[in-house]
C-alpha cells in the first residue's frame, strides 16, 4: 500500500515513475530483452482490443438482430445482460484455470473461447446467438481477471504504462466496434454475419498470443498467493460506511454503464434514427468516455476536488439520460457526449477501491466483494430496462428508473468523495493498482 500522503497532492499524472517506465519500454535490455518486451506488449494490445468488441458490436446491432431473428422481448432483454452475468460467474473459474494451465495459457484458452463464441454468433438463429454470446463473454470474463495478473507478471517495472496502454486499446476496440458494426453488417448482408466478422480480430489476438505462451517455460502465477486472502473475510469487508458507499457507487455506475451500452443505440433506432447514425452516436459516446476517464482521474488527484470529480460525471449521466428520454433524436449528439462523460467515473471508482483498506488483504477483500455485488447489480441494468420496455411498450418508465439510479449514484459518489478525501494517497497513483483489479 502507498505511504500516507499529505492532505493535498498536486503531483502531475505523468510522474517520474511513469516517464521511467516509458524509457524502459523504449530501451529494453538488449536485443533479446527488447524482443521479449515487444512480444509481450503486442499480446497486451491484441487482448485489449478484443475485450469490449464483443459487447459493443452486439449492442449496436440489437435492433437489427431482433428484426432479423424475430425473438421476443424476453430474449431482447436477456442478451444485454449476458456479459455482466458471465463476468460475475465465469470469472470465478480463472484462479483454478491459471493454477492448472499458467496465466499465459489461461489467456490463450480465453481467447479461444472468445473466437469460437463470436464465430458461433454468425449462425442466423436465436439459439446460436445466445450460445455464442455465453461462450464469448465467458472468454472475456477470464481475460478480465487474467490480464492484470499477466501485466504485473511480465511488466513489473512498467506496470502503470502498460496498464494505461491496455485500457486505452480496450476503449479503442469498443469505440471502433460500436461505430462500424452496422455498416459492416450491411456490407456483409446480415447482422449475424456482422457479429461473426469480429471473430477475425479475436483469432488474430489468439494467434498473436500463442508465441508468448509457448515462449514461457514456466508461468509465474500470482493467483494462488492472493486466493486465500480473497476467500477470507470477503463479505465482512463491506462493514462500515465507506465500504457500503463503495459498493453502492460501483453497483449503480455498473447498472447505468451496461444499461446504456446495451440499449443506447436501440433506443435511438426505436425512435426513428437510421441504424448507421445511431451506431455512430453510440461510437461518439464511447469515444468521449475514453478521454473522460483520464480527465476525471486528473481532476480527482486533489483531495479537495475528488468529491466533484465523482459527482460531476454522475450528474452528466443524469442529464444525458433525461435528454434521451424527452428528446432522443433532437439531442442525440449532446446526450451521447454527456453520457460518455458519465462513463468516465469508472477508473476513479476503481482507484478509490484500490487505496481503501489498511492492508493489501483488506483491499483485495473489499475489491472482490464490491465488484461481485456490482456485476450482479449491473446485470439488472440491461435486463430490467429491457423488461420494463417490453411491459410498457415505451421508454419513459425504464429511462425514468435509470434517472433515479443515476441520482442515487450522484449523491453516493459525492458523499464517498468527501469521506475518502481525508484518507491517503493521490488517487492517480492508486489507479495504477486499481486497473489491475479489472472491470
C-alpha positions in Angstrom: 0.0 0.0 0.0 1.3 3.5 -0.7 2.6 5.6 2.1 0.3 8.1 3.9 0.3 11.4 2.0 -0.1 14.9 2.8 -3.6 16.3 2.8 -3.4 17.5 -0.7 -1.4 16.3 -3.7 -0.6 18.3 -6.7 1.8 15.9 -8.4 1.3 15.5 -12.1 -0.2 12.4 -13.6 2.9 11.8 -15.7 5.0 11.1 -12.7 8.8 10.4 -12.9 8.0 6.7 -12.4 5.7 6.8 -15.5 8.4 8.5 -17.5 10.9 6.0 -16.4 8.5 3.2 -17.5 8.4 4.8 -20.9 12.2 5.0 -21.1 12.4 1.3 -20.1 10.0 0.3 -22.8 12.0 2.3 -25.4 15.4 0.9 -24.5 14.8 -2.6 -23.2 17.8 -4.6 -22.1 19.5 -5.7 -25.3 18.1 -7.3 -28.4 16.6 -10.3 -26.7 15.1 -8.2 -24.0 13.6 -5.8 -26.5 12.1 -8.7 -28.4 10.5 -10.1 -25.3 9.1 -6.7 -24.3 7.7 -6.1 -27.7 6.2 -9.6 -27.9 4.6 -9.1 -24.5 3.3 -5.7 -25.5 1.8 -7.0 -28.7 0.0 -9.6 -26.7 -1.4 -7.0 -24.3 -2.6 -4.8 -27.2 -4.2 -7.7 -29.1 -6.1 -8.8 -26.0 -7.0 -5.2 -25.0 -8.5 -4.6 -28.5 -10.8 -7.6 -28.1 -12.0 -7.1 -24.5 -15.1 -5.0 -25.4 -15.5 -5.6 -29.1 -17.9 -8.5 -28.5 -20.1 -6.3 -26.3 -20.3 -3.0 -28.2 -20.6 -4.7 -31.6 -23.7 -6.6 -30.5 -25.2 -3.5 -28.7 -25.0 -1.5 -32.0 -26.9 -4.3 -33.8 -29.5 -5.4 -31.2 -32.4 -3.7 -33.0 -31.5 -5.2 -36.4 -30.8 -8.6 -34.8 -34.3 -8.7 -33.2 -35.9 -7.8 -36.6 -33.8 -10.4 -38.4 -34.2 -13.3 -36.0 -37.7 -12.4 -34.7 -37.1 -13.1 -31.0 -39.3 -11.6 -28.3 -39.0 -9.1 -25.6 -37.5 -11.5 -23.0 -34.6 -12.6 -25.3 -34.1 -8.9 -26.2 -33.8 -8.1 -22.5 -31.6 -11.1 -21.7 -29.0 -10.6 -24.4 -27.6 -7.4 -23.0 -27.3 -9.0 -19.5 -25.2 -11.9 -20.7 -21.8 -10.0 -20.4 -22.3 -9.0 -16.8 -23.7 -12.4 -15.7 -20.7 -14.1 -17.3 -18.3 -11.6 -15.6 -19.9 -12.4 -12.3 -19.9 -16.2 -12.7 -17.3 -17.3 -15.4 -14.6 -15.1 -13.9 -14.6 -17.4 -10.8 -13.1 -20.1 -13.0 -9.9 -18.1 -13.6 -8.0 -18.9 -10.5 -8.3 -22.7 -10.8 -7.6 -22.5 -14.5 -4.5 -20.4 -14.0 -3.2 -22.8 -11.3 -3.5 -25.7 -13.7 -2.5 -24.0 -17.0 -0.5 -21.0 -16.1 -1.5 -17.4 -16.7 -0.5 -17.2 -20.4 -2.2 -20.5 -21.3 -5.3 -19.4 -19.5 -5.4 -16.3 -21.7 -4.9 -18.4 -24.7 -7.9 -20.6 -23.6 -10.0 -17.5 -23.0 -9.2 -16.1 -26.5 -10.1 -19.4 -28.0 -13.4 -19.3 -26.2 -13.9 -15.7 -27.5 -13.1 -16.6 -31.1 -15.4 -19.6 -31.1 -18.2 -17.7 -29.4 -18.1 -14.8 -31.8 -18.0 -17.2 -34.8 -21.0 -19.1 -33.4 -23.0 -15.8 -33.3 -22.7 -15.8 -37.1 -25.2 -18.6 -37.4 -28.5 -16.8 -38.0 -30.6 -18.3 -35.2 -31.6 -17.2 -31.7 -30.1 -20.2 -30.1 -26.7 -19.7 -31.8 -26.8 -16.0 -30.8 -27.4 -17.0 -27.1 -24.9 -19.8 -27.0 -22.2 -17.8 -28.9 -22.7 -14.9 -26.6 -22.3 -17.0 -23.4 -19.2 -18.7 -24.8 -17.6 -15.4 -26.0 -18.4 -13.5 -22.8 -17.0 -16.3 -20.7 -13.8 -15.9 -22.6 -13.9 -12.1 -21.9 -14.6 -12.8 -18.2 -11.5 -14.9 -17.9 -9.4 -12.3 -19.7 -10.7 -9.6 -17.4 -9.2 -11.4 -14.4 -6.1 -12.8 -16.1 -4.7 -9.8 -17.9 -4.0 -7.6 -14.8 -2.0 -10.5 -13.3 -0.2 -11.0 -16.6 0.7 -7.4 -16.8 2.1 -7.4 -13.3 4.0 -10.6 -14.0 5.6 -9.5 -17.3 5.9 -5.8 -16.8 6.6 -5.4 -13.1 8.9 -2.4 -13.7 6.5 -0.6 -16.1 3.1 -1.6 -14.8 1.5 1.8 -15.0 2.4 2.5 -18.6 1.4 -1.0 -19.8 -1.9 -0.8 -17.9 -2.6 2.5 -19.5 -1.9 1.1 -22.9 -4.1 -1.9 -22.2 -7.1 0.1 -21.1 -6.7 2.6 -23.9 -6.6 -0.1 -26.6 -9.7 -1.7 -24.9 -11.6 1.6 -25.4 -10.4 1.9 -29.0 -11.7 -1.6 -29.7 -15.0 -0.7 -28.1 -15.4 2.6 -30.0 -14.4 1.0 -33.3 -16.9 -1.8 -32.9 -19.7 0.5 -31.9 -19.1 2.8 -34.9 -18.6 0.4 -37.7 -20.7 -2.7 -36.8 -23.8 -1.5 -38.5 -22.1 -0.5 -41.9 -20.1 -3.8 -41.7 -23.3 -5.8 -41.2 -24.9 -4.1 -44.1 -21.9 -4.8 -46.3 -21.9 -8.5 -45.3 -25.7 -8.8 -45.8 -26.9 -9.6 -42.3 -26.4 -8.6 -38.7 -25.4 -12.1 -37.8 -22.6 -12.0 -40.3 -21.6 -8.6 -39.0 -21.3 -10.1 -35.5 -19.3 -13.0 -36.6 -16.8 -10.8 -38.5 -15.3 -9.7 -35.2 -14.1 -13.3 -34.6 -11.3 -12.5 -37.1 -9.9 -9.9 -34.7 -10.2 -12.4 -31.8 -8.4 -15.0 -33.9 -5.6 -12.6 -34.6 -5.3 -12.0 -30.9 -5.2 -15.7 -30.3 -2.5 -16.3 -32.9 -0.5 -13.3 -31.7 -0.7 -14.5 -28.1 0.3 -18.2 -28.6 4.0 -17.4 -29.1 4.0 -15.6 -25.8 2.6 -18.6 -24.1 4.9 -21.0 -25.8 7.9 -18.8 -25.1 7.5 -19.2 -21.4 9.0 -22.3 -19.8 7.1 -21.7 -16.6 4.3 -19.1 -15.8 4.8 -17.3 -12.5 1.2 -17.5 -11.5 0.2 -15.0 -8.7 -3.4 -16.2 -8.2 -2.5 -18.9 -5.6 -0.8 -16.2 -3.5 -3.9 -14.0 -3.2 -6.6 -16.5 -3.3 -6.5 -17.4 0.4 -6.8 -13.7 1.3 -9.7 -13.3 -1.1 -11.6 -16.2 0.4 -11.1 -14.9 3.9 -13.5 -12.2 5.1 -14.7 -11.0 1.7 -18.2 -10.1 2.8 -17.0 -8.8 6.1 -15.1 -6.2 4.2 -18.4 -4.5 3.4 -18.8 -3.4 7.0 -18.5 0.3 7.6 -19.9 3.4 6.0 -17.2 3.8 3.4 -17.3 0.2 2.3 -21.0 0.4 1.8 -20.7 3.6 -0.2 -18.1 2.0 -2.4 -20.4 -0.9 -3.0 -23.3 1.4 -3.8 -21.3 3.6 -6.2 -19.7 0.6 -8.0 -23.1 -1.1 -8.4 -25.0 1.9 -9.6 -22.4 3.0 -12.1 -22.2 -0.5 -13.4 -26.0 -0.7 -13.7 -26.0 2.5 -15.7 -23.0 1.8 -17.8 -24.2 -1.6 -19.0 -27.8 -0.4 -19.5 -26.5 2.5 -21.6 -24.1 0.3 -23.6 -26.8 -2.2 -24.3 -29.8 0.0 -25.1 -28.5 3.4 -26.3 -28.3 2.6 -30.0 -31.5 0.6 -29.8 -33.4 3.5 -28.2 -32.3 5.8 -31.0 -33.3 3.3 -33.7 -36.6 2.7 -32.0 -37.3 6.4 -32.1 -36.7 6.5 -35.9 -33.0 7.2 -36.2 -31.2 5.4 -39.0 -29.2 2.4 -37.7 -25.9 3.7 -39.1 -26.5 7.0 -37.4 -27.5 5.5 -34.1 -24.3 3.3 -34.2 -22.3 6.5 -34.9 -23.9 8.2 -31.8 -23.0 5.1 -29.8 -19.4 5.4 -31.0 -19.3 9.1 -30.0 -20.4 8.1 -26.5 -17.6 5.5 -26.3 -15.0 8.0 -27.8 -15.9 10.7 -25.2 -15.7 8.1 -22.4 -12.2 7.2 -23.5 -10.9 10.7 -22.5 -13.4 11.3 -19.8 -11.8 8.7 -17.6 -8.4 10.4 -17.9 -10.0 13.8 -17.3 -11.7 12.8 -14.1 -8.7 10.9 -12.8 -6.7 14.1 -13.2 -9.4 16.2 -11.6 -9.7 13.8 -8.7 -6.0 13.9 -7.9 -6.6 16.5 -5.3 -8.5 15.7 -2.1 -10.4 19.0 -2.4 -11.7 18.2 -5.9 -12.2 14.5 -5.5 -15.9 14.7 -4.4 -16.7 16.8 -7.5 -14.6 14.5 -9.7 -17.0 11.7 -8.7 -20.2 13.7 -8.6 -19.9 15.6 -11.9 -19.7 12.5 -14.2 -22.7 11.0 -12.3 -24.6 14.2 -12.8 -23.7 14.2 -16.5 -25.3 10.7 -16.7 -28.5 12.1 -15.1 -28.6 14.9 -17.8 -27.7 12.6 -20.7 -30.5 10.0 -19.8 -33.1 12.8 -19.3 -32.3 14.1 -22.8 -32.5 10.6 -24.2 -35.9 10.3 -22.5 -37.5 13.6 -23.6 -35.9 14.4 -27.0 -33.8 11.4 -28.1 -33.4 12.4 -31.8 -33.1 16.1 -31.4 -30.4 15.9 -28.7 -28.7 12.7 -29.7 -25.2 14.2 -30.0 -25.5 16.1 -26.7 -26.9 13.2 -24.8 -24.1 10.9 -26.3 -21.4 13.3 -25.1 -23.0 13.8 -21.6 -23.5 10.0 -21.2 -19.9 9.4 -22.4 -18.7 11.8 -19.7 -20.7 9.9 -17.2 -19.0 6.6 -18.1 -15.7 8.3 -17.2 -16.4 7.8 -13.5 -15.3 4.1 -13.6 -11.5 4.5 -13.4 -11.8 6.8 -10.4 -14.1 4.4 -8.6 -11.5 1.6 -9.1 -8.8 4.0 -7.9 -10.7 4.6 -4.6 -11.2 0.9 -4.1 -7.5 0.1 -4.6 -6.4 2.6 -2.0 -9.0 1.6 0.6 -8.2 -0.9 3.4 -5.4 -0.9 5.9 -3.7 -3.9 4.4 -3.4 -5.4 0.9 -5.6 -8.3 2.1 -8.4 -5.9 3.2 -8.2 -4.1 -0.1 -8.4 -7.4 -2.0 -11.4 -8.5 0.0 -13.2 -5.1 -0.5 -12.5 -5.1 -4.2 -13.8 -8.7 -4.6 -16.9 -8.0 -2.6 -17.7 -4.7 -4.3 -17.1 -6.0 -7.8 -19.0 -9.2 -7.2 -22.0 -7.3 -6.0 -21.5 -4.7 -8.7 -21.6 -7.1 -11.6 -24.7 -8.9 -10.2 -26.4 -5.5 -9.9 -25.1 -4.4 -13.3 -26.8 -7.3 -14.9 -30.1 -5.9 -13.7 -29.5 -2.7 -15.7 -29.9 -4.1 -19.3 -32.3 -6.8 -18.2 -34.5 -4.5 -16.1 -34.6 -1.7 -18.7 -35.5 -4.2 -21.4 -38.2 -5.9 -19.4 -39.8 -2.6 -18.5 -39.8 -1.5 -22.1 -41.3 -4.8 -23.1 -44.1 -4.5 -20.5 -44.9 -0.8 -21.2 -44.1 -0.5 -24.9 -42.3 2.8 -24.4 -39.1 4.2 -22.9 -40.4 6.7 -20.4 -40.6 4.4 -17.4 -37.4 2.4 -18.0 -35.4 5.6 -18.6 -37.1 7.2 -15.6 -35.8 4.3 -13.4 -32.3 4.8 -14.9 -32.5 8.5 -14.0 -33.4 7.5 -10.4 -30.4 5.2 -10.2 -28.2 8.0 -11.6 -29.4 10.4 -8.9 -28.6 7.8 -6.2 -25.1 7.4 -7.8 -24.6 11.2 -7.8 -25.4 11.6 -4.1 -23.5 8.5 -3.1 -20.5 9.4 -5.2 -20.2 12.9 -3.7 -20.5 11.5 -0.2 -17.9 8.9 -0.9 -15.6 11.5 -2.3 -15.9 13.7 0.8 -15.4 10.7 3.1 -12.4 9.4 1.1 -10.7 12.8 0.8 -9.5 12.5 4.4 -7.6 9.4 3.5 -4.3 8.6 1.9 -2.6 8.9 -1.4 -3.1 10.6 -4.6 -5.9 8.8 -6.5 -3.9 8.8 -9.7 -1.2 6.8 -8.2 -3.7 4.4 -6.7 -5.4 4.0 -10.1 -2.3 2.2 -11.4 -3.1 -0.6 -8.9 -6.8 -0.3 -9.4 -6.5 -1.0 -13.1 -5.1 -4.5 -12.2 -8.4 -5.5 -10.5 -10.1 -5.3 -13.9 -13.7 -4.4 -14.7 
